[in-house]
């Protein structure tokens, strides 16, 4: 279903730009706009002079102009975002919507500029080299599951920076997490996938680490559940919890690598995690691995029945390196 695009309601001016105020924002005034070249704009109105702050913290984005301009009133300035290419309008709309959400209750102009520039910085890597498509439902579930495990790692086992570094899924590694002497492959199961788990290559269940684990998470679409999160809210929760600037920067880079940006499409579904189960993968675990495939057989994908690996179950704490 297509979203309403605010710029479609704004005429192209003969000079300067035409604006329409964003409704529902109680903080600094924010406007949708079009300039005389019919380019799409987002304008944040600021009181006071913020030139020093802007020059210190400014962000350069691929395909989006970021400017601080003099406003109509004395002592006023405007933060103006300008979309360079019309073809990127859907992604620009997503950026603007999430920025508006971050600013809707921010009344102080200096704080608003700080929030806006930090928000743009989080988008920078994604916009610099993105694959412009929405993640599939399966990719959304997979990413959500990996973020759930990532959060558990920095809460219970590793430092924030070490946990982000251990997340290898975005790096196209064979396993999703590698740290110390262990590797973890994470599988997020939908409500329909009750009895099997899909292994997508001959490398997923073979590792150079001393210990290899398969961790399954059942994700239930429960928007009414207290501990249910959308993909966007899961990312927002993690970025709020991270206090290490290096960890935040690395997280944003890895999210960009998997093609994620905080678009409105990822506000649903909302998942609750149920039935987390760990399995130790060792010699008699049923699997197809590269080192044992017949010559000429490549790109193997297969399903494993969960009941067939029940004897390999282990506590979740063991998967993460606990006792």
Secondary structure, 3 states (H helix, E strand, C coil): CCCCCHHHHCCCCCCCEEEEECCCCCCCCEEEEEECCCCEEEEEEEECCCHHHHHHHCCCECCEEEEEEECCCCCEEEEEEEECCHHHHHHHHHHHHHHHHHHCCCCCHHHHHHHHHHHHHHHHHHHHCCCCCCCCHHHHHHHHHHHHHHHHHHHHCCCHHHHHHHECHHHCCCCCEEECCEEEEEEEECCCCCCEEEECCCCCCCCCCCEEEEEEEEEEECCCCCCCECHHHHHHHHHHHCCCHHHHHHHHHHHHHCCCCCCHHHHCCCEEEEEEEEEEECCCCCCCCHHHCCCCCCCCCEEEEHHHHHHHEECHHHHCCCC
